[in-house]
Each structure stands twice: as C-alpha cells, then as structure tokens.
Amino acid sequence: MKGLLWLIAAFAVAVGLSIALRSGEGYVILFYSPWRVEISLPLFVLGLLAIFMAAHLFLRLVSHATSLPARVREFRARQRQSKGQQTLLQSLQALYEGRFSRAERLAGQAWQAGHPVLGSLIAARAAGRMRDPGRVRQWLARARAAEGDEWRQARQLTEAELLIEERRFEEALDVLTQLHASGARHIAALTLLLKAEQGLGHWREVIRIARLLEKHRALPEEALGAIRRNARLALTEQGSLDPEGLARLWRETPPDERRQPKIAAAAARAYIGLRDCSTAHRIIQEALEAEWDPLLVSLYGECRDNDALARIEQAERWLKRHPADPALLLTLGRLCAQRELWGKAQSYFEASLASQQSPAAHLALARLSDQLGRPDEANRHYRASTAPAAFEPSVR
C-alpha cells in the first residue's frame, strides 16, 4: 500500500511538471566568454535532473566499491558462523550418540569457528566420557579463558560435574562454592553439591541438602530417603560419637526414620557400644512395633543388663504374634541363658534350630552345653556351626 501511494505521488508530480513546462515560454542563457548558449527552460530542467541522477548513481557506485572489502569480511564471518553452528549441532549429536571422539573433534572445530566457550564445554564433556583428565583440564582452561558473565555458570557446573566424575570432590566443592557465591542456587547445583558432600563424607550437609532437594521435588522420594538413611547410618556408625553426641543425633532424627530397621539397628549398636543397654532396647522395641525385622530381634538379646526378665516377657509377647520365628526363638534362648534359666534356654535354642538351621543357634547350644558340662554335645554343635549345611535354611 505504501509503494502504491509513492507511485501515485510520482505520477502527480510528473503531470504537474509537464503542464508547467509546456505552458511556459522561458529560456536560460549560459554565458562563458567568449561563448553564449541559450537553452529552453524545459530542456534545462531535464538536464539538471539527468546530471543529478548521474551524480547520485556515481556516488552510490563509489560508496559500494569502498565498502566492498568490509562486506566481503562480513559475508565470510557469517559463513564461518553458520558453519560453526552446524558443526556445533553435529558435535552435540555425536555426544548424545556416544561417539565421543567425533564429538570432541567437531567441538574443536566449532571452537575455532567462533564458538569458543560452548565448543570447549562440549569437548570437555566428550573427553570426560573417554576418561582423559588431561584433555578435560585443557578444554576447561580454554572455556575459562573465553567465558564472559553469561557463560560462567555453565562452565562452573560443567567443571564441577566432571571433577565429581573424577572423584576430585574437594576441587568440585570449591567450584560449587564459587557458583553459590554468585547467587546460583538452582537444583542442578544442589544435586552436584550433594554428590560432592557424599564423596567427602560430610553427612550432616548431605542430610541438609537432601531436605532442600525434597522441598523442590528434584529427586524421587525413594532416592532421597535412601540418601538420608545412608547418611544417618554413616553418622551413627562413626566411632567418634560420645553419649551426648549420639543422643543429639538421635533427637535430630525424624520419627519416621527412627523406626526404619537399619537406622534403629545402627543406633542400637552404638548405644550397646556405649553400654547404654536400656536406650538400645527401647529403640529396638519402638522399631519392632512399627516393622518386624530379624536383625533387630537378634540385637535385642545381645546387650547384658539387669532387665533380662522384662525383655523375656516382652519377647514372649512377640512370640505369640510371630510363632516359630527363628531369630526371636534364638533371642529368647540368649535372654534365658543370661538369667541362667538353662532349661528354657536350651528349649528355645532347639526350637530355633527346628525352625531354621543356623550357625548362630548351633554355637549358642554349644556354649550352653559347655556351661552345663556336656562336652560331647558341645563338640557336636561346634562342628555343626561350621558345617556348610548350617548356613542353609531348612526345608519344611
């Protein structure tokens, strides 16, 4: 529409000029001694227009000729950029296809073609998949030298991930600390930070980060639960825990995690190691009320204290709900042996063996026979405790 309006305006000007020039009888005199030239006014106007147009075309031609080298450089730069982008896409395709050597080579070409940071990062990832730490460090150094503010986080995340893959957790933690100092606290950085803290054994930090990731739903609940459980197990099993530290750790443990068999068993073992049998028994009882576990049942009879009779009563109540449970019968036998109830202890040990052949039950019977002065029976059970058949469950 705009072009049509300009065309109409040009036609209107041309018609106006033709009418004005046709009706006029003027002329123009050009005098340059000793010459004198007379030209009609319409011809003079047409001549001026022709000179103007020729001058305009000449200036355009000169301008185009002087700018031609710059235009050629821009064209070649666009060609290089287009080729670099195509090479970059090919390197990404090769990386995801698992063709790491080709991906590194193409990324190097993209680095030379004007994509220094992204090409270096792709090449570093490819070198990392090929387990070549030297090449990884070389490409990361190139990315670091060429990066600006817009690429710094991408380089830091890539570098941290590759350092974690090489199990260089301290260096990865330093990079992630720098990343957090810049204000980047997104899920990818937290996930890498979790892996670095796991590698360094900073279990309290692992638990804290796992809680943050749980709020963002960054990982499946089952995976985060396993991470927290393993971290609490590692904290509980540390030999440097004193009674106060162990009590504080247990108070910090959420109630739902306290009832998990592995965590409860680790805490019970720690309290048994500190000779705090009453706390260990209470932890085991609470966990067994939530979920029955043979390992916890076995631990219930390990620590010797003055409440063996109360534990026997509790275990017999459990036996009504879990009859013929081999671990529970073995624990009852051990508790009765602690109180020197030899007859009951022997009957429980034999019932455990009848339910399932186990080296622990044979060994318990052997020790009981030694205490009762029955060497032949003790030797028989000692031999049975080391026989391969004692490790296989009986078929009933």
N, C-alpha and C positions, 0 to 999 in steps of 0.2 A: 504493500500500500504506500509506503514511504517513497519507493522508487517511482511509482506512477505519478505521485504529486510533483516530484522533481522534473519528470518528463513533461508534464503539462506546463510547469512554470518556464521551462526552457523554450517550449514552443511559443508561449505567450510573449517572451522577450524577443524571440526571433521575428515574430509577426510585427511587434511594435517597432523594432529597428528597421525592418524593410519598408514599413509605411513612412517612417520618419525620413529615411534616406531617399526614398523615391520622390517625396514631395519637396525636398529641399533642392535648391539650385546653387548651394555654396561650393567653394573650392578652396584649396590650400596651396600656398605659394612657398616653395622651398628655395631659399636664396643662399648660395655659397659662391662668392666672387671667384671667377667671372661667370659662374653658371646660375641659371634661374630655371626652376621647374614648377609647373602648375599641374596640380592633381585635383581631381574632383573629390569632394568630401567623402562620398561612399567608398571610393577606392582607397582613400587614405585610412579610413576606419578599418576596412578589411585588411589592409596591410599591417596596421598596428596589431590586430588580432592574430594575424599569421606570425608576426615576429614574437609576440607574447607566448604563443603556443610552442614555437620552435625553441625559445629560450627555456621554457618550462621542461620540455622533453630533454633538452640537453643537460639541464641541471639534475634531472632525475637520473639520467644515464651516468653522469659523473658520480652522483651520490651512491648509486648501485655499484659502480665499479670500485669505489673506495671502500665500501662496506663488504665487498665480496670475501676477502680473507676471514673476516670475523664470522660471516655467515657460514663459510665452509667449516670453521672451527666448531661453531655451534652444531652444525649438522653431524660432524664426526662425533662430537660429545654425545649427542642424542643417540647416535648409532651405538656407541660404546655402552651407554646407559641401558639401552634396550637389550643389547647382547648380554650385559651383566645381569639384568633382571631375569632373562631367560636362563642363563647359566645358574643363577641363584635358585630358581624354581627346580631345575634339574638336580641340583645338589640336594635340595630338600627331599625330592622324590627318591633319590638314591639312598639318603639317610634312613627314610622310613621303610625302604625296601630291604634294608640290611646290607646294602652294598657300600660298606664304609670306606673302602679305599677310593672308590669312584667319587663318593660324596666329598671326601677331603680334597681330591684333585679339582673337582668342579668348584668347590667353595674357594679354593685358592685362586682360580681364575676369576671368580666373582670379586674376590678381594682386590685383585689387580685392576678390575674393570670399573672400580668406583664404589664398591660396597665393602669398605674395609672392616667395619665392626660386625655386621651380620655375617659376612663371609667368614671372618675369623671365628665367630662363635659356632657356626655350623661345622667348620673344620675341626675345632677343638672337641666338639661332641663326637665327631666321627673318629678322631684319634683316641678319644677316651674309650670308645667301644672296642677299638683294636688293642687296648691295653698298652698304649705308648705314652707314658707320662711325659717324656721329653718333648714330644710334639704337642701335647696338650699345653704345657707351660709356654712353648713358643707361640702358639696361636693366641693364648690368653694375653700374653705380653703385647702382641700386635693389636688385639682388641682394646686393651687398656690404653695404648698409645694413641689410638684414633678416636676413642669414645668422647662424646660430649655428655651433657647432663641428661639428654633424652635416652641415652643408651647405657648409662651407668648401672641402673638396677638390673637390666637384662644381663650385663656382663657379670655382676656380682652373684646373681642367682645361678648362672651357668657355672661360674668358677666354684661356688660352694658345693653344688651338686657333684661336680667332677672330683673335687677334693674328698668328698664323703665316699664316693665310689673307690677312691684310692686308700680309704681308711686313714686319711690325714685329718682327723677330727679337730685337732687344735687349730689348724690353719683355717679349716672351714668355719669354725666358731668365730674366729677373728673377722673373716669376711662378712659373716651374717651380723655380727655386732656393728660393723660399719654400715651395713644395709639398714639396720634398725635405727641407727643414729640419724640417718637421713629421713626417717619418718615412714619408711615402708614396713608395714606390719600385716601384710596380707597372708592368705592361707598358705600359699606356696612357700613363703619364707618361714612360716611357723612349722610347716612339715619338715623342711630341711633342718631347722633348728632342733626339732625333736630327734631326728636321726643323729645329729652331731652330739647332743647331750646323752643319748643312749650309748653311743660309741665311747664317750668319755666316762660313763658310769655316774653321771650326775643325776641320781634317781629322783631326788626331790624336784629338780627342774623338769624332769621327764613327766612327772605327775602333774605339775602345774601347766605345762604346755598341752598335755593331753586333755586337761579340763577346758582350756581355751578352744582347742580344736573341736571338742564335743559341743560347745556352745554354737559354733559355726557349722556343725554337722559336716565337717570336712572329710571325715573318715567313717566307715561303718562302725556302729556301736560295738559290735563284737571285737573288731580290731582294737579300738581304743580301750575296751575293757581288758583285753589281753595285755596291752601295753602297760596299763596301770597295775594290773595284777603282778606282772613280772617285775615292775619297778618296786612294788611293795615287798615282794619276795626277796629281791636283792637287798633292800634296805634292812629287812628283818634279819636276814642271814649274815649281815655284816658282823664280824666278831668284835668290833669296837663299841657296840651298844652297851651302855650301862643300864641299870634298872630304871633310872629316871628317863633316859633317852628312849628306852623301849616302851615305857609307859606313855610318853608323849607321842611316839609314833603310833601306838595302838589307839590313842584317843583321836588322833587325826584321821584314822582310817574310817571311812563311811560305814554305817551299819550293814549295808548290803554287801560290802566287800569283806567285812569281818566274818560273815557266815560262809564265805567260799572256802571249800575244804583245803585247798593248797595254802591260802593265806593263813587260815586258822592253824594248820599244821605247822607252818613256819614259825608263827608266833608262839605256839605251844612249845616247840623245840627250844626256842630262845629262852622262854621262861624256865623250862626244865634245866637248861644250861646254867641259869642263874639260881637254881634250887628254889624257885618260887613255884612249888607244885600246885598250890591251891588256885593260883591265877591260871596256870596251864590247864588244869582240869575244868575250870569254869569256861574258858574259851572253847575247849573241846565239846563240852556239853551243849553250849549255845549253838555251835556249828552243827552238831549232830541232830539237834532238834529241827534245824532247817533242812539239812540234806544228809542222808546216811552215806558214810564213806568208810571203807575198811581201814584206810591208813589212819584216820583219826581214832577209830576204835582201838587199833593197836597201840597208839600213843597213850591212850587213856590208862594203860596198865604199866607204863614204863617208870614214871617218877614215884619213888617211895616216900611216903609221909604217914601221918597219923590218921588220915581219913580213909584208909583202905576199906573199912566196913561200910562207910557211906557210899563209896564207889561200887562196892559189891552189890549193895541194894539197888543203886541206880542201874548198873549193868544188867541185873536180873530183871528189872522192869523193861529194859530194852529187849531182853531175850524173849519176852512174851510177844513183842511186835516183830522180832526178827529171829524166829526159831531156827536152830541149826546153822546159824551164821558162823563160819569157821573162825573169823577174826574175833568176833565177840566171845566165843567159847574159849579161845586162847587167852584173851584178856582176862576173862573171869578166872581161869586157872592161875594166871600170874598173880592176880589180886588175892586169891585164896592162899597161894604159897607165901605171899608177903605176911599174911596173918597166921601162917603155919597151920592152915586148915588143909592138911596133906591129903586126906581122903577126897574132899571136894575138888581140890586142885587136880588130883590125878583123874577124877571122873570127867572134869571139864577138858583137860588135855586130850584124853582118849576120845571124847565126843567131837572135838575139833578135828582129830585125825580121821575119825569115821566120816565126818562131813567132807573133808578135803585133805589129802596128803600134802604136808608141807614140812620143809626142813626146820622151821621155827618150832612147830609143835613137837617134832621128834627131839629137838635139842632141849626143849623145856622138860619133857619127860625124862630125858637122860639126866639132867641136872637134879630133878626131883628124886630119881632112883638113887643117885649118888648120896643125896642127903638122907635118904631112908635106908642106906646100907644095902643096896641091891646092885652089886657091880655087874653081874651078868646082864641084867635087864638094861642097866645104864649103857653098857658097851653096845648092846643091840641097837638101842635108839641112837647112840652116837654114829654107828655105822650107817643107819638108815637116814640120818640127817645129811650125810654127804653123798648118798646114792642118787643117781640121776632120776630115779623114779620118784624121789621125794619132792622134786621140783615140778612134777606134772600133776595137774588136777585129777582127782579120781573120777572115774565114770560111774555114775549111779543110775 
